[in-house]
Amino acid sequence: MDNQAIIDTTVEFVKVTLAEAEGGHDWWHIYRVWKNAQHIAKKESNVDTLVVELGALLHDIADSKFHDGDEEIGPKTARTHLESQQLPEELIEHVENIVRHISFKGAIEGQQWMSPELAVVQDADRLDAIGAIGIARTFNYGGHKGRALYDPTNKPNLEMTKEEYKNSTAPTLNHFYEKLLLLKGLMNTDSGKAMAEGRHVFMEQYLEQFYAEWEGQR
């Protein structure tokens, strides 16, 4: 099977698997991360583009927060799909590790594994968590979980452990400070850093407007 056929088969697998997914973690999230990853990979000279594309397509195939916190279901699901395509073990293991190590919550306690391909896919995923789409996804997930928009008496926790982050039920606006505004400084690639700049500024402007409206000032 050639590379394009592998990608096409994986696209269809992801579309079917995530057909009923929450709106911020559905096929269209995968699509945007995939496109971000393709864009960044073109600027990187040392990456395997097939690994990048498969990693992007499968990175959220079974997000642990929708599977009772099981952090291995995503890597296992990715492996099962790739084995069905009869791909080399080295490639399967690489993509599996991208799925296992991509998350922000995993990085809270230190990035445990890295490759040039993970650097690209991680940046692509983080870009979809910031800017206009990142804001939309954040409030969509907060609504999905029944969380308050904002509570001035509930301050962001900037020193959360991984477990505290996973179990947080804080108002949605806290998430900007606990994750989204931190992502610009965590980008891996030059292209990712450049793309993150404008999205970060947009979030800062949004928060300024939000607080002004909250107090009836605009």
C-alpha positions in Angstrom: 0.0 0.0 0.0 1.4 3.4 -1.0 1.6 6.3 1.4 -1.4 8.1 0.0 -3.5 5.0 0.3 -2.4 4.6 4.0 -3.4 8.3 4.7 -6.8 7.9 2.9 -7.6 4.7 4.9 -6.6 6.4 8.1 -8.8 9.5 7.3 -11.8 7.3 6.8 -11.0 5.4 10.0 -10.8 8.6 12.1 -14.0 10.0 10.5 -15.9 6.9 11.5 -14.4 6.5 14.9 -15.0 10.2 15.9 -18.4 10.5 14.2 -20.2 11.2 17.6 -17.3 13.0 19.3 -17.6 16.2 21.3 -17.3 19.2 19.0 -13.9 20.3 20.1 -12.4 16.9 19.7 -14.2 15.7 16.6 -13.0 14.9 13.0 -12.7 18.7 12.3 -10.3 19.1 15.1 -8.2 16.3 13.6 -8.5 17.9 10.2 -7.2 21.2 11.4 -4.3 19.6 13.3 -3.5 17.6 10.2 -3.3 20.7 8.0 -1.3 22.6 10.6 1.1 19.6 10.8 1.5 19.5 7.0 2.3 23.2 6.9 4.9 23.0 9.7 6.5 19.8 8.3 7.2 21.6 5.0 9.5 24.0 6.8 11.3 21.2 8.7 14.1 19.3 7.0 14.5 16.3 9.2 11.0 14.8 9.5 9.3 11.7 8.1 6.1 13.2 6.6 4.2 9.9 6.7 4.8 9.6 10.5 3.8 13.3 10.9 0.6 12.8 9.0 -0.4 9.6 10.7 0.5 11.1 14.1 -1.7 14.1 13.5 -4.6 12.0 12.2 -4.5 9.6 15.1 -3.3 11.9 18.0 -6.8 12.2 19.5 -8.4 8.9 18.3 -9.3 8.0 21.9 -8.7 11.0 24.2 -8.3 9.8 27.8 -10.7 12.4 29.1 -13.5 10.8 27.3 -12.4 7.3 28.3 -12.4 7.4 32.1 -8.9 8.8 32.2 -7.3 5.8 30.4 -4.1 7.2 28.9 -3.3 4.0 27.0 -6.5 3.6 25.0 -5.3 6.2 22.4 -2.0 4.6 21.7 -3.6 1.1 21.7 -6.3 2.2 19.2 -3.7 3.8 17.0 -1.5 0.7 17.1 -4.4 -1.6 16.2 -5.3 0.5 13.2 -1.8 0.7 11.9 -1.2 -3.0 12.4 -4.3 -3.6 10.2 -2.4 -1.7 7.5 0.5 -4.0 7.8 3.0 -1.2 8.4 6.5 -1.7 9.7 6.8 -2.0 13.5 9.2 0.9 13.7 6.7 3.2 12.1 3.9 1.9 14.3 5.9 2.3 17.4 6.8 5.9 16.5 3.2 6.9 15.8 2.1 5.2 19.0 4.6 7.2 21.0 3.4 10.4 19.4 -0.1 9.6 20.5 1.1 8.7 24.0 3.3 11.8 24.6 1.6 14.6 22.7 -0.6 15.9 25.5 -0.2 19.1 27.5 -1.0 17.3 30.8 1.8 14.9 30.2 4.2 17.8 29.8 3.2 19.3 33.1 5.6 16.8 34.9 8.2 16.9 32.1 8.2 15.7 28.5 9.1 12.1 28.7 9.8 11.4 25.0 10.4 13.5 21.9 11.2 13.2 18.2 11.2 15.7 15.4 7.9 14.3 14.2 6.3 14.7 17.7 7.6 18.2 17.8 5.7 19.0 14.6 2.4 17.3 15.6 2.5 18.7 19.1 2.9 22.2 17.7 0.0 21.6 15.3 -2.2 20.4 18.1 -1.3 23.3 20.4 -2.1 25.7 17.6 -5.6 24.4 17.5 -5.9 25.1 21.3 -5.2 28.8 20.9 -6.5 31.8 18.9 -10.1 32.1 17.7 -10.6 28.3 17.3 -9.0 27.6 20.6 -11.4 30.0 22.4 -14.4 28.3 20.7 -13.1 24.9 21.6 -12.5 25.9 25.2 -16.0 27.2 25.8 -17.5 24.3 23.8 -15.8 21.8 26.2 -16.7 23.8 29.2 -20.4 23.8 28.2 -20.1 20.0 27.5 -18.9 19.6 31.1 -21.4 22.0 32.6 -18.8 24.4 33.9 -19.3 28.1 34.7 -18.0 30.6 32.2 -16.1 32.6 34.9 -16.1 33.1 38.6 -14.0 36.0 39.9 -13.7 34.2 43.3 -12.2 31.1 41.8 -8.6 31.9 40.8 -6.6 29.9 38.3 -4.2 27.3 39.7 -0.8 27.9 38.1 1.0 25.1 40.0 -1.3 22.1 39.3 0.0 18.6 39.2 -0.9 16.4 36.3 -3.7 14.7 38.4 -5.1 18.1 39.5 -5.2 19.2 35.9 -7.0 16.1 34.8 -9.6 16.4 37.6 -10.2 20.1 37.5 -13.8 21.4 37.4 -12.8 25.1 37.4 -14.6 27.8 35.4 -13.7 27.8 31.7 -11.9 31.1 31.8 -9.4 29.7 34.3 -8.2 27.3 31.5 -6.8 30.3 29.6 -4.3 30.9 32.4 -3.7 27.2 33.3 -3.0 26.1 29.7 -3.9 28.3 26.7 -1.7 31.3 27.4 1.2 29.0 28.3 1.3 27.3 24.9 3.1 30.0 22.9 6.1 29.5 25.2 6.0 25.7 24.7 6.1 25.6 20.9 8.9 23.4 19.5 9.5 24.6 15.9 10.2 28.0 14.4 7.1 27.7 12.2 4.9 26.8 15.2 6.3 29.7 17.2 5.6 32.1 14.4 2.0 30.9 13.9 1.4 31.0 17.7 2.2 34.7 18.0 -0.9 36.1 16.4 -3.2 33.6 18.0 -1.8 34.4 21.4 -2.3 38.1 20.9 -5.9 37.4 19.8 -6.6 35.6 23.1 -5.1 38.5 25.2 -7.4 40.9 23.3 -10.4 38.6 23.8 -9.7 38.4 27.6 -9.5 42.2 27.8 -12.8 42.5 26.1 -14.4 39.8 28.2 -13.4 41.5 31.5 -14.6 44.9 30.3 -18.0 43.4 29.3 -18.3 41.5 32.5 -18.0 44.8 34.4 -20.3 46.7 32.0 -17.5 48.9 30.8 -18.0 48.3 27.0 
